Amino acid sequence: LKASSLLVKLLASSSKFEEARSNCLMILSNLGEVFPSEVSLPHVLNELSTIQVSLKNITHDQMKLLPRMTDRSKLNAMKFLNMLCMYSGISKPMLLPLLSCRMVRLTLQYGFCDDSIVGLASAGYSVFLFAEDIQLASHIGKVSESLVEESPNK
C-alpha cells in the first residue's frame, strides 16, 4: 500500500487528478470500501441527511472518548479516503460528501485516528455546501478545529 500511496501522490502532483482518484477508488474497493461509479445529487443529499443526525450533537469530548482505531484495514482506508478528499474537490466534487460521510461512519464504528479529523471537517464542509445547513456546518467546524488544535500532528 505504501507504493500505491506514492503513486497516487505522484499522479496528483502531476495534475493527473482523474487517475489519482481512480487509483484511490480501486485501492479503497480492495480494502472493502466501495463507492458508486456515478454520484447523483439525491444520493449525496440522502447520505448527508443520515450523517447530519449523527453529528447534530457531537462534541469534542465525545470524539476524544472514542477508542483509537486499531483495525489496519480501516486505518489504511482512512488514509486513502483522506487523500481522495483532497483530489475529489478538483476532479469530482460530488464525491466529497460520500467520502466524508464514510470517514465519519468508520470513525464512529472503529474508533478515532488522525484522519478522522479530515473526515469530520470535510463532512462539515459538505453539509454547508450541499445541504446548506450553516448552523450544523459551523458546529462541526468548531469541533474539528478543537480536535486539530490539540492534535500532535497539526
DSSP file with accessible surface (Angstrom, degrees, kcal/mol):
  #  RESIDUE AA STRUCTURE BP1 BP2  ACC     N-H-->O    O-->H-N    N-H-->O    O-->H-N    TCO  KAPPA ALPHA  PHI   PSI    X-CA   Y-CA   Z-CA
    1    1 A L     >        0   0   91      0, 0.0     4,-2.5     0, 0.0     5,-0.2   0.000 360.0 360.0 360.0 -25.4    0.0    0.0    0.0
    2    2 A K  H  >  +     0   0  169      2,-0.2     4,-2.3     1,-0.2     5,-0.2   0.928 360.0  47.0 -62.3 -44.4    3.0    2.3    0.5
    3    3 A A  H  > S+     0   0   76      1,-0.2     4,-2.5     2,-0.2    -1,-0.2   0.902 111.7  51.2 -64.6 -39.3    3.8    2.1   -3.2
    4    4 A S  H  > S+     0   0   43      2,-0.2     4,-2.5     1,-0.2    -1,-0.2   0.903 108.9  51.4 -63.8 -40.1    0.2    2.7   -4.1
    5    5 A S  H  X S+     0   0   21     -4,-2.5     4,-2.3     1,-0.2    -2,-0.2   0.924 110.7  47.8 -62.4 -44.3    0.1    5.8   -1.9
    6    6 A L  H  X S+     0   0  103     -4,-2.3     4,-2.5     2,-0.2    -2,-0.2   0.894 110.6  52.1 -64.1 -40.0    3.2    7.2   -3.5
    7    7 A L  H  X S+     0   0   76     -4,-2.5     4,-2.9     2,-0.2     5,-0.2   0.937 109.7  48.8 -61.6 -45.6    1.8    6.5   -7.0
    8    8 A V  H  X S+     0   0    0     -4,-2.5     4,-2.5     1,-0.2    -2,-0.2   0.928 112.5  48.0 -60.9 -44.3   -1.4    8.4   -6.1
    9    9 A K  H  X S+     0   0  106     -4,-2.3     4,-2.5     1,-0.2    -1,-0.2   0.894 111.7  50.6 -64.6 -38.7    0.5   11.3   -4.7
   10   10 A L  H  X S+     0   0  103     -4,-2.5     4,-1.2     2,-0.2    -2,-0.2   0.934 110.5  48.8 -63.7 -46.3    2.7   11.4   -7.8
   11   11 A L  H  <>S+     0   0   14     -4,-2.9     5,-3.0     1,-0.2     3,-0.5   0.932 113.4  46.9 -59.9 -44.9   -0.3   11.4  -10.1
   12   12 A A  H ><5S+     0   0    8     -4,-2.5     3,-2.0     1,-0.2    -1,-0.2   0.910 108.9  53.6 -65.6 -39.5   -1.9   14.2   -8.2
   13   13 A S  H 3<5S+     0   0   92     -4,-2.5    -1,-0.2     1,-0.3    -2,-0.2   0.742 107.1  53.3 -68.7 -18.9    1.3   16.2   -8.1
   14   14 A S  T 3<5S-     0   0   63     -4,-1.2    -1,-0.3    -3,-0.5    -2,-0.2   0.158 121.9-110.1 -95.5  14.5    1.4   15.9  -11.9
   15   15 A S  T < 5S+     0   0   90     -3,-2.0     2,-0.9     1,-0.2     3,-0.2   0.716  79.2 134.0  62.5  25.4   -2.2   17.2  -12.1
   16   16 A K     >< +     0   0  103     -5,-3.0     4,-2.3    -6,-0.2    -1,-0.2  -0.525  18.7 154.0 -98.9  64.0   -3.5   13.8  -13.1
   17   17 A F  H  >  +     0   0   48     -2,-0.9     4,-2.8     1,-0.2     5,-0.2   0.829  65.2  56.3 -66.8 -35.4   -6.4   14.0  -10.6
   18   18 A E  H  > S+     0   0   98     -3,-0.2     4,-2.6     2,-0.2    -1,-0.2   0.930 111.4  44.1 -61.5 -45.3   -8.7   11.7  -12.5
   19   19 A E  H  > S+     0   0   99      2,-0.2     4,-2.6     1,-0.2    -2,-0.2   0.896 113.1  51.2 -66.5 -40.6   -6.0    8.9  -12.4
   20   20 A A  H  X S+     0   0    0     -4,-2.3     4,-2.5     2,-0.2    -2,-0.2   0.936 112.2  47.3 -61.1 -44.6   -5.3    9.6   -8.8
   21   21 A R  H  X S+     0   0   26     -4,-2.8     4,-2.8     1,-0.2    -2,-0.2   0.939 111.9  49.6 -63.0 -45.9   -9.0    9.4   -8.0
   22   22 A S  H  X S+     0   0   65     -4,-2.6     4,-2.2     1,-0.2    -1,-0.2   0.910 111.6  49.0 -60.5 -42.8   -9.4    6.2   -9.9
   23   23 A N  H  X S+     0   0   40     -4,-2.6     4,-2.4     2,-0.2    -1,-0.2   0.922 111.8  48.7 -63.3 -45.1   -6.4    4.6   -8.2
   24   24 A C  H  X S+     0   0    0     -4,-2.5     4,-3.0     1,-0.2    -2,-0.2   0.927 111.1  50.1 -60.7 -44.1   -7.7    5.6   -4.8
   25   25 A L  H  X S+     0   0   39     -4,-2.8     4,-2.2     1,-0.2    -1,-0.2   0.882 110.8  49.7 -63.8 -37.1  -11.1    4.2   -5.5
   26   26 A M  H  X S+     0   0  103     -4,-2.2     4,-2.1    -5,-0.2    -1,-0.2   0.932 112.9  46.4 -66.2 -44.8   -9.6    0.9   -6.7
   27   27 A I  H  X S+     0   0    7     -4,-2.4     4,-1.4     2,-0.2    -2,-0.2   0.929 112.2  50.8 -63.3 -44.0   -7.5    0.6   -3.6
   28   28 A L  H  <>S+     0   0    0     -4,-3.0     5,-3.2     1,-0.2     3,-0.3   0.904 107.7  53.2 -61.3 -40.2  -10.5    1.5   -1.4
   29   29 A S  H ><5S+     0   0   56     -4,-2.2     3,-1.6     1,-0.2    -1,-0.2   0.920 107.3  51.3 -60.1 -42.4  -12.5   -1.2   -3.1
   30   30 A N  H 3<5S+     0   0  129     -4,-2.1    -1,-0.2     1,-0.3    -2,-0.2   0.771 108.2  53.1 -64.9 -24.9   -9.8   -3.7   -2.3
   31   31 A L  T 3<5S-     0   0   26     -4,-1.4    -1,-0.3    -3,-0.3    -2,-0.2   0.353 127.4-100.7 -90.5   4.0  -10.0   -2.6    1.3
   32   32 A G  T < 5S+     0   0   52     -3,-1.6     2,-0.8    -4,-0.2    -3,-0.2   0.550  89.6 118.0  91.8   8.4  -13.7   -3.2    1.4
   33   33 A E      < -     0   0   13     -5,-3.2     2,-0.3    -6,-0.2    -2,-0.2  -0.853  43.2-176.8-111.7  95.3  -14.8    0.5    0.9
   34   34 A V        -     0   0   91     -2,-0.8    -8,-0.1    -5,-0.1    -9,-0.0  -0.750   7.2-169.7-100.0 139.1  -16.8    0.6   -2.3
   35   35 A F        -     0   0   25     -2,-0.3     4,-0.0   -10,-0.2    -6,-0.0  -0.927  31.2 -99.0-123.8 151.0  -18.2    3.8   -3.9
   36   36 A P        -     0   0   52      0, 0.0     3,-0.0     0, 0.0    -1,-0.0  -0.323  22.3-132.8 -67.7 150.2  -20.6    4.1   -6.8
   37   37 A S  S    S+     0   0  101      1,-0.1     2,-0.4     2,-0.0    -2,-0.0   0.839  96.0  41.8 -72.5 -31.1  -19.1    5.0  -10.2
   38   38 A E  S    S-     0   0  145     57,-0.0     2,-0.5     2,-0.0    -1,-0.1  -0.956  74.8-157.3-117.9 137.3  -21.7    7.7  -10.7
   39   39 A V        -     0   0   20     -2,-0.4     2,-0.3    -4,-0.0    55,-0.1  -0.949   8.1-166.0-117.4 127.5  -22.8   10.1   -8.0
   40   40 A S     >  -     0   0   58     -2,-0.5     4,-2.3     1,-0.1     5,-0.2  -0.792  30.7-119.0-110.6 156.3  -26.1   11.9   -8.1
   41   41 A L  H  > S+     0   0   83     -2,-0.3     4,-3.0     1,-0.2     5,-0.3   0.912 114.0  54.3 -59.9 -42.9  -27.3   14.8   -6.0
   42   42 A P  H  > S+     0   0   93      0, 0.0     4,-2.1     0, 0.0    -1,-0.2   0.909 109.3  48.9 -59.0 -38.7  -30.2   12.8   -4.5
   43   43 A H  H  > S+     0   0   59      2,-0.2     4,-2.4     1,-0.2    -2,-0.2   0.926 112.1  48.5 -64.6 -44.0  -27.7   10.2   -3.3
   44   44 A V  H  X S+     0   0    0     -4,-2.3     4,-2.6     1,-0.2     5,-0.2   0.939 112.1  48.3 -60.7 -47.2  -25.4   12.8   -1.8
   45   45 A L  H  X S+     0   0   71     -4,-3.0     4,-2.4     1,-0.2    -1,-0.2   0.875 110.3  52.1 -65.2 -34.6  -28.3   14.5    0.0
   46   46 A N  H  X S+     0   0   96     -4,-2.1     4,-1.7    -5,-0.3    -1,-0.2   0.934 111.1  46.7 -65.4 -46.0  -29.5   11.1    1.3
   47   47 A E  H  X S+     0   0   37     -4,-2.4     4,-2.0     1,-0.2    -2,-0.2   0.916 113.4  49.4 -60.2 -45.3  -26.0   10.4    2.7
   48   48 A L  H  X S+     0   0    1     -4,-2.6     4,-2.7     1,-0.2    -2,-0.2   0.891 105.9  55.5 -64.8 -38.1  -25.8   13.8    4.2
   49   49 A S  H  X S+     0   0   53     -4,-2.4     4,-1.2     1,-0.2    -1,-0.2   0.897 108.9  48.8 -63.8 -36.3  -29.2   13.6    5.9
   50   50 A T  H  X S+     0   0   67     -4,-1.7     4,-1.3     1,-0.2     3,-0.3   0.939 114.6  43.5 -66.1 -45.3  -28.1   10.4    7.6
   51   51 A I  H  X S+     0   0    0     -4,-2.0     4,-2.1     1,-0.2    -2,-0.2   0.823 104.5  64.8 -73.9 -28.6  -24.8   11.9    8.8
   52   52 A Q  H  X S+     0   0   40     -4,-2.7     4,-1.2     1,-0.2    -1,-0.2   0.903 101.7  50.3 -60.1 -39.4  -26.5   15.1    9.9
   53   53 A V  H  < S+     0   0  113     -4,-1.2     3,-0.4    -3,-0.3     4,-0.4   0.929 111.4  48.3 -64.0 -43.0  -28.5   13.2   12.5
   54   54 A S  H  < S+     0   0   61     -4,-1.3     3,-0.2     1,-0.2    -1,-0.2   0.831 118.9  38.7 -65.9 -33.3  -25.3   11.6   13.8
   55   55 A L  H >< S+     0   0    1     -4,-2.1     3,-1.2     1,-0.2    -1,-0.2   0.517  85.6  98.3 -98.9  -3.7  -23.3   14.8   14.0
   56   56 A K  T 3< S+     0   0  139     -4,-1.2    -1,-0.2    -3,-0.4    -2,-0.1   0.868 102.6  18.1 -53.9 -43.0  -26.1   17.1   15.3
   57   57 A N  T 3  S+     0   0  125     -4,-0.4    -1,-0.3    -3,-0.2    -2,-0.1   0.139  89.9 140.5-117.0  19.2  -25.0   17.0   18.9
   58   58 A I    <   -     0   0   12     -3,-1.2     2,-0.3     4,-0.1    85,-0.1  -0.341  31.8-164.0 -65.7 143.1  -21.4   15.7   18.5
   59   59 A T     >  -     0   0   56      1,-0.1     4,-2.0    84,-0.0     5,-0.2  -0.872  33.7-113.0-124.6 163.4  -18.9   17.2   20.9
   60   60 A H  H  > S+     0   0   42     -2,-0.3     4,-2.4     1,-0.2     5,-0.2   0.917 118.8  52.3 -55.6 -46.7  -15.1   17.4   21.1
   61   61 A D  H  > S+     0   0  107      1,-0.2     4,-1.7     2,-0.2    -1,-0.2   0.891 106.2  52.6 -63.3 -39.4  -15.2   15.2   24.2
   62   62 A Q  H  > S+     0   0   94      1,-0.2     4,-0.6     2,-0.2    -1,-0.2   0.908 110.4  48.3 -62.5 -41.3  -17.3   12.6   22.5
   63   63 A M  H >< S+     0   0    6     -4,-2.0     3,-0.9     1,-0.2    -2,-0.2   0.914 112.3  48.4 -64.1 -42.9  -14.9   12.3   19.7
   64   64 A K  H 3< S+     0   0   87     -4,-2.4    -1,-0.2     1,-0.2    -2,-0.2   0.752 105.3  59.4 -70.9 -23.8  -11.9   12.1   22.1
   65   65 A L  H 3< S+     0   0  147     -4,-1.7    -1,-0.2    -5,-0.2    -2,-0.2   0.606  81.6 104.7 -80.3 -11.6  -13.7    9.4   24.1
   66   66 A L  S << S-     0   0   38     -3,-0.9     3,-0.1    -4,-0.6    42,-0.1  -0.391  83.3-105.9 -63.8 145.7  -13.9    7.1   21.1
   67   67 A P        -     0   0   90      0, 0.0    45,-2.9     0, 0.0     2,-0.2  -0.276  43.1 -89.5 -65.8 161.5  -11.3    4.3   21.3
   68   68 A R  B     -a  112   0A 135     43,-0.2     2,-0.4     1,-0.1    45,-0.2  -0.505  44.4-109.7 -69.3 140.7   -8.3    4.6   19.0
   69   69 A M        +     0   0   10     43,-2.5    42,-0.2    -2,-0.2    -1,-0.1  -0.594  46.2 165.0 -71.5 126.8   -8.8    2.9   15.6
   70   70 A T        +     0   0  115     40,-0.5     2,-0.5    -2,-0.4    -1,-0.2   0.561  35.2 110.5-120.3 -17.8   -6.7   -0.2   15.5
   71   71 A D     >  -     0   0   64     39,-0.3     4,-2.6     1,-0.2     5,-0.2  -0.490  57.5-152.4 -65.1 114.0   -8.0   -2.2   12.5
   72   72 A R  H  > S+     0   0  169     -2,-0.5     4,-2.5     1,-0.2     5,-0.2   0.873  92.7  52.7 -59.5 -39.9   -5.2   -1.9   10.0
   73   73 A S  H  > S+     0   0   43      2,-0.2     4,-2.4     1,-0.2    -1,-0.2   0.923 112.3  44.5 -63.3 -43.2   -7.5   -2.3    7.0
   74   74 A K  H  > S+     0   0   26      2,-0.2     4,-2.7     1,-0.2    -2,-0.2   0.879 111.6  53.4 -71.1 -36.2   -9.7    0.6    8.2
   75   75 A L  H  X S+     0   0   30     -4,-2.6     4,-1.8     2,-0.2    -2,-0.2   0.926 111.3  46.4 -62.4 -42.7   -6.7    2.7    9.1
   76   76 A N  H  X S+     0   0   42     -4,-2.5     4,-2.1    -5,-0.2    -2,-0.2   0.913 111.1  52.1 -65.3 -41.2   -5.4    2.2    5.5
   77   77 A A  H  X S+     0   0    0     -4,-2.4     4,-3.0     1,-0.2     5,-0.2   0.925 107.6  52.5 -60.4 -42.3   -8.8    3.0    4.1
   78   78 A M  H  X S+     0   0    0     -4,-2.7     4,-2.5     1,-0.2    -1,-0.2   0.890 107.1  52.7 -62.7 -37.6   -8.9    6.2    6.2
   79   79 A K  H  X S+     0   0  111     -4,-1.8     4,-2.1     2,-0.2    -1,-0.2   0.933 113.5  42.4 -62.7 -45.1   -5.5    7.3    4.7
   80   80 A F  H  X S+     0   0    5     -4,-2.1     4,-2.7     2,-0.2    -2,-0.2   0.868 112.6  53.2 -72.4 -34.1   -6.7    6.8    1.2
   81   81 A L  H  X S+     0   0    0     -4,-3.0     4,-2.2    -5,-0.2    -2,-0.2   0.909 107.9  52.6 -63.0 -39.9  -10.1    8.4    1.9
   82   82 A N  H  X S+     0   0   32     -4,-2.5     4,-1.4    -5,-0.2    -2,-0.2   0.950 111.6  44.9 -59.5 -50.3   -8.1   11.4    3.3
   83   83 A M  H  X S+     0   0   12     -4,-2.1     4,-1.8     1,-0.2     3,-0.3   0.925 112.0  52.6 -59.3 -44.4   -6.1   11.7    0.0
   84   84 A L  H  X S+     0   0    0     -4,-2.7     4,-2.9     1,-0.2     5,-0.2   0.846 101.0  60.7 -65.4 -32.0   -9.2   11.2   -2.1
   85   85 A C  H  X S+     0   0   11     -4,-2.2     4,-1.0     1,-0.2    -1,-0.2   0.915 106.7  47.6 -59.0 -41.1  -10.9   14.1   -0.2
   86   86 A M  H  < S+     0   0  108     -4,-1.4     4,-0.4    -3,-0.3    -2,-0.2   0.920 117.7  40.0 -66.1 -42.8   -8.2   16.4   -1.4
   87   87 A Y  H >X S+     0   0   26     -4,-1.8     4,-2.5     1,-0.2     3,-0.9   0.792 106.1  62.7 -81.0 -28.5   -8.3   15.2   -5.0
   88   88 A S  H 3X S+     0   0    0     -4,-2.9     4,-2.2     1,-0.2     7,-0.2   0.818  91.5  67.0 -69.6 -28.2  -12.1   14.9   -5.4
   89   89 A G  H 3< S+     0   0   43     -4,-1.0    -1,-0.2    -5,-0.2    -2,-0.2   0.831 113.8  31.9 -58.2 -28.2  -12.5   18.6   -4.8
   90   90 A I  H <4 S+     0   0  107     -3,-0.9    -2,-0.2    -4,-0.4    -1,-0.2   0.863 132.0  28.9 -94.7 -44.3  -10.8   19.1   -8.1
   91   91 A S  H  < S+     0   0   21     -4,-2.5    -3,-0.2     1,-0.2    -2,-0.2   0.766 137.6   3.2 -96.5 -26.3  -11.8   16.1  -10.1
   92   92 A K    >X  +     0   0   42     -4,-2.2     3,-2.2    -5,-0.3     4,-0.5  -0.443  58.8 179.8-160.4  77.9  -15.3   15.1   -8.8
   93   93 A P  T >4 S+     0   0   70      0, 0.0     3,-1.1     0, 0.0    -4,-0.1   0.789  79.8  65.4 -56.9 -30.8  -16.7   17.4   -6.1
   94   94 A M  T 3> S+     0   0   52      1,-0.3     4,-0.5     2,-0.2    -5,-0.1   0.696  94.3  62.4 -67.7 -14.7  -19.9   15.4   -5.7
   95   95 A L  H <> S+     0   0    3     -3,-2.2     4,-2.3    -7,-0.2     3,-0.4   0.782  84.0  78.8 -78.2 -26.2  -17.9   12.5   -4.3
   96   96 A L  H <X S+     0   0   14     -3,-1.1     4,-2.9    -4,-0.5     5,-0.3   0.884  90.2  50.5 -54.2 -46.7  -16.6   14.6   -1.3
   97   97 A P  H  > S+     0   0    0      0, 0.0     4,-2.5     0, 0.0    -1,-0.2   0.905 111.2  49.4 -60.8 -37.6  -19.8   14.2    0.8
   98   98 A L  H  X S+     0   0    6     -4,-0.5     4,-2.0    -3,-0.4    -2,-0.2   0.911 113.2  47.1 -65.9 -40.5  -19.8   10.4    0.3
   99   99 A L  H  X S+     0   0    0     -4,-2.3     4,-2.4     2,-0.2    -1,-0.2   0.943 114.3  45.6 -64.8 -48.1  -16.1   10.2    1.3
  100  100 A S  H  X S+     0   0    0     -4,-2.9     4,-2.4     1,-0.2    23,-0.2   0.901 111.7  51.7 -67.4 -37.9  -16.5   12.4    4.3
  101  101 A C  H  X S+     0   0    0     -4,-2.5     4,-2.6    -5,-0.3    -1,-0.2   0.910 110.2  49.7 -63.4 -39.9  -19.7   10.5    5.5
  102  102 A R  H  X S+     0   0   56     -4,-2.0     4,-2.9    -5,-0.2     5,-0.2   0.914 109.6  51.4 -64.1 -41.4  -17.8    7.2    5.1
  103  103 A M  H  X S+     0   0    0     -4,-2.4     4,-2.2     2,-0.2    -2,-0.2   0.914 110.9  47.7 -63.2 -40.5  -14.9    8.6    7.2
  104  104 A V  H  X S+     0   0    6     -4,-2.4     4,-2.7    15,-0.2     5,-0.2   0.939 112.6  49.1 -65.8 -43.5  -17.3    9.7    9.9
  105  105 A R  H  X S+     0   0   73     -4,-2.6     4,-2.3     1,-0.2     5,-0.2   0.920 111.3  49.0 -62.1 -44.1  -19.0    6.3    9.9
  106  106 A L  H  X S+     0   0    6     -4,-2.9     4,-3.4     1,-0.2     5,-0.5   0.897 111.7  50.6 -62.2 -39.3  -15.7    4.4   10.1
  107  107 A T  H  X S+     0   0    1     -4,-2.2     4,-1.9    -5,-0.2    -2,-0.2   0.938 112.4  45.1 -63.5 -47.2  -14.6    6.7   13.0
  108  108 A L  H  < S+     0   0   68     -4,-2.7    -1,-0.2     1,-0.2    -2,-0.2   0.852 122.5  38.1 -67.4 -30.6  -17.8    6.1   14.9
  109  109 A Q  H  < S+     0   0  137     -4,-2.3    -2,-0.2    -5,-0.2    -1,-0.2   0.872 131.7  21.8 -87.9 -39.0  -17.7    2.4   14.3
  110  110 A Y  H  < S-     0   0   77     -4,-3.4   -40,-0.5     1,-0.3   -39,-0.3   0.504 112.0 -99.3-112.0 -10.5  -14.0    1.6   14.5
  111  111 A G     <  -     0   0    1     -4,-1.9    -1,-0.3    -5,-0.5     2,-0.3  -0.448  45.0 -50.3 116.5 174.0  -12.5    4.4   16.5
  112  112 A F  B     +a   68   0A   7    -45,-2.9   -43,-2.5    -2,-0.1     2,-0.3  -0.607  48.4 162.2 -90.7 141.3  -10.7    7.7   16.2
  113  113 A C    >>  -     0   0    5     -2,-0.3     3,-1.6   -45,-0.2     4,-0.6  -0.915  54.5 -93.2-144.5 171.8   -7.5    8.3   14.2
  114  114 A D  H >> S+     0   0   53     -2,-0.3     3,-1.2     1,-0.3     4,-0.6   0.871 124.2  57.7 -57.2 -37.1   -5.8   11.4   12.9
  115  115 A D  H 3> S+     0   0   12      1,-0.3     4,-1.9     2,-0.2    -1,-0.3   0.703  88.7  76.5 -68.5 -16.5   -7.6   11.1    9.6
  116  116 A S  H <> S+     0   0    1     -3,-1.6     4,-2.6     1,-0.2    -1,-0.3   0.844  88.3  58.7 -60.8 -32.9  -10.9   11.2   11.4
  117  117 A I  H <X S+     0   0   13     -3,-1.2     4,-2.9    -4,-0.6     5,-0.2   0.914 104.5  49.2 -64.7 -41.7  -10.4   15.0   11.8
  118  118 A V  H  X S+     0   0   47     -4,-0.6     4,-2.8     1,-0.2     5,-0.2   0.922 111.4  50.4 -62.6 -42.6  -10.2   15.4    8.0
  119  119 A G  H  X S+     0   0    0     -4,-1.9     4,-2.1     2,-0.2   -15,-0.2   0.923 112.6  45.9 -61.2 -43.7  -13.4   13.3    7.6
  120  120 A L  H  X S+     0   0    2     -4,-2.6     4,-2.3     2,-0.2    -2,-0.2   0.939 114.4  46.7 -65.9 -47.4  -15.2   15.4   10.2
  121  121 A A  H  X S+     0   0   44     -4,-2.9     4,-2.4     1,-0.2    -2,-0.2   0.915 113.4  49.3 -62.3 -41.0  -14.1   18.7    8.7
  122  122 A S  H  X S+     0   0   19     -4,-2.8     4,-2.6    -5,-0.2    -1,-0.2   0.863 108.5  53.6 -66.9 -34.5  -15.0   17.5    5.2
  123  123 A A  H  X S+     0   0    0     -4,-2.1     4,-2.7    -5,-0.2    -1,-0.2   0.919 108.5  49.8 -65.0 -42.1  -18.4   16.4    6.4
  124  124 A G  H  X S+     0   0    4     -4,-2.3     4,-2.1     2,-0.2    -2,-0.2   0.929 111.7  47.8 -60.3 -45.3  -18.9   19.9    7.9
  125  125 A Y  H  X S+     0   0  123     -4,-2.4     4,-3.1     1,-0.2    -2,-0.2   0.916 112.6  49.3 -61.3 -42.7  -17.9   21.5    4.6
  126  126 A S  H  X>S+     0   0    0     -4,-2.6     4,-3.0     2,-0.2     5,-0.9   0.888 108.0  53.3 -65.5 -39.4  -20.2   19.1    2.7
  127  127 A V  I  X>S+     0   0    0     -4,-2.7     6,-1.6     3,-0.2     4,-0.7   0.910 114.4  43.2 -62.0 -40.1  -23.1   19.9    5.0
  128  128 A F  I  X5S+     0   0   99     -4,-2.1     4,-0.5     4,-0.2    -2,-0.2   0.958 119.6  41.3 -67.5 -49.7  -22.6   23.5    4.3
  129  129 A L  I  <5S+     0   0   76     -4,-3.1    -2,-0.2    -5,-0.2    -3,-0.2   0.909 130.7  19.5 -69.9 -43.9  -22.1   23.2    0.5
  130  130 A F  I  <5S+     0   0   41     -4,-3.0    -3,-0.2    -5,-0.2    -2,-0.1   0.826 133.7  33.4-101.3 -37.3  -24.7   20.6   -0.4
  131  131 A A  I  <<S-     0   0   34     -5,-0.9    -3,-0.2    -4,-0.7    -4,-0.1   0.574  90.0-140.8 -96.4 -11.6  -27.3   20.6    2.5
  132  132 A E     << +     0   0  152     -5,-0.6     2,-1.1    -4,-0.5    -4,-0.2   0.796  48.1 148.7  56.0  33.6  -26.9   24.3    3.2
  133  133 A D     >  +     0   0   54     -6,-1.6     4,-2.4     1,-0.2    -1,-0.2  -0.758  18.3 175.6 -97.0  87.8  -27.2   23.7    6.9
  134  134 A I  H  > S+     0   0  112     -2,-1.1     4,-2.5     1,-0.2     5,-0.2   0.887  73.3  52.9 -65.5 -40.3  -25.0   26.6    8.1
  135  135 A Q  H  > S+     0   0  170      2,-0.2     4,-2.3     1,-0.2    -1,-0.2   0.939 113.4  42.3 -63.4 -46.8  -25.6   26.1   11.8
  136  136 A L  H  > S+     0   0   14      2,-0.2     4,-2.9     1,-0.2     5,-0.3   0.918 113.5  52.9 -67.0 -40.6  -24.6   22.4   11.7
  137  137 A A  H  X S+     0   0   13     -4,-2.4     4,-2.5     1,-0.2    -2,-0.2   0.917 110.4  48.3 -60.0 -41.5  -21.7   23.0    9.4
  138  138 A S  H  X S+     0   0   57     -4,-2.5     4,-2.4     2,-0.2    -1,-0.2   0.919 111.4  50.0 -64.4 -43.7  -20.4   25.7   11.9
  139  139 A H  H  X S+     0   0   62     -4,-2.3     4,-2.2     2,-0.2    -2,-0.2   0.945 112.9  45.8 -60.4 -47.8  -20.8   23.3   14.8
  140  140 A I  H  X S+     0   0    0     -4,-2.9     4,-2.8     1,-0.2    -2,-0.2   0.904 111.3  53.9 -63.5 -39.4  -18.9   20.5   13.0
  141  141 A G  H  X S+     0   0   33     -4,-2.5     4,-2.8    -5,-0.3    -1,-0.2   0.903 108.0  49.2 -61.1 -41.4  -16.3   23.0   12.0
  142  142 A K  H  X S+     0   0  133     -4,-2.4     4,-2.3     2,-0.2    -1,-0.2   0.909 111.8  48.3 -66.6 -41.3  -15.7   24.1   15.6
  143  143 A V  H  X S+     0   0    9     -4,-2.2     4,-1.9     2,-0.2    -2,-0.2   0.942 113.5  48.3 -62.9 -44.8  -15.5   20.5   16.8
  144  144 A S  H  X S+     0   0    5     -4,-2.8     4,-2.4     1,-0.2    -2,-0.2   0.920 110.4  51.3 -60.2 -45.6  -13.0   19.8   14.0
  145  145 A E  H  X S+     0   0  120     -4,-2.8     4,-2.6     1,-0.2    -1,-0.2   0.912 108.5  50.6 -61.3 -41.0  -11.0   22.9   14.8
  146  146 A S  H  X S+     0   0   39     -4,-2.3     4,-1.2     1,-0.2    -1,-0.2   0.871 110.6  50.2 -66.6 -33.6  -10.7   22.0   18.5
  147  147 A L  H  X S+     0   0    2     -4,-1.9     4,-0.6     2,-0.2    -1,-0.2   0.896 110.9  49.1 -69.8 -38.9   -9.5   18.5   17.5
  148  148 A V  H >< S+     0   0   54     -4,-2.4     3,-1.1     1,-0.2    -2,-0.2   0.921 105.6  58.4 -63.6 -44.1   -6.9   20.0   15.2
  149  149 A E  H 3< S+     0   0  111     -4,-2.6    -1,-0.2     1,-0.3    -2,-0.2   0.828 113.2  37.3 -58.7 -33.9   -5.7   22.3   17.9
  150  150 A E  H 3< S+     0   0   97     -4,-1.2    -1,-0.3    -5,-0.2    -2,-0.2   0.466  91.2 110.5-100.7   3.4   -4.8   19.5   20.3
  151  151 A S    X<  -     0   0   14     -3,-1.1     3,-1.3    -4,-0.6    -3,-0.0  -0.571  62.7-145.8 -76.0 133.1   -3.6   17.1   17.6
  152  152 A P  T 3  S+     0   0  120      0, 0.0    -1,-0.1     0, 0.0    -4,-0.1   0.723  98.5  56.6 -70.1 -15.8    0.2   16.5   17.8
  153  153 A N  T 3         0   0  112      1,-0.1    -2,-0.1    -5,-0.0    -5,-0.0   0.111 360.0 360.0-101.8  21.4    0.2   16.2   14.0
  154  154 A K    <         0   0  157     -3,-1.3    -1,-0.1    -6,-0.2    -5,-0.1   0.927 360.0 360.0 -70.2 360.0   -1.3   19.5   13.2
